[in-house]
Amino acid sequence: MPHFIVECTDNIRQQAELPRLFAAVNQHLADSGLFPLGGIRSRAHWIDCWQMADGKRDYAFVHMTLKIGHGRSLEQLQPVMMALFALIKRHFAALMAERYLALSLAVEELHPQLNFKQNNVHALFEPDEKGKPDAK
């Protein structure tokens, strides 16, 4: 964890530049020190059927959810999330200047006992005996 999940209307598929956003988000989350690099994932769900507001314009939205494991305090999370939303707003600033666009971000903390996972990717980023991440 964390998993950064984007629901994005299909009418901005090209302009959203989600691969570029995902690279920036993953770097931000890794740099925060709150999340293990091997657990960070970003993905998109494109929405091809939606209605927004009165339906009379070519509206678009990007709703993002960051699913995280249990155990981080509000004091730890709030500055990281505020900076993440600022990063997201910068990413979409030009698109928002030219069209109707809604951005939203929510954090979802998973239940500590009902969150099951297995991951062998973490080992790639654990320091070896020389203190450097394993470069397999």
Secondary structure, DSSP 4 states (H G I P E B T S, - for coil): --EEEEEEEGGGTTTT-HHHHHHHHHHHHHHTSSS-GGG-EEEEEEESS---TTS-S--EEEEEEEEE-S---HHHHHHHHHHHHHHHHHHHHHHHHHS-EEEEEEEEEPPSSS-----SSGGGGSB-TTSSB---
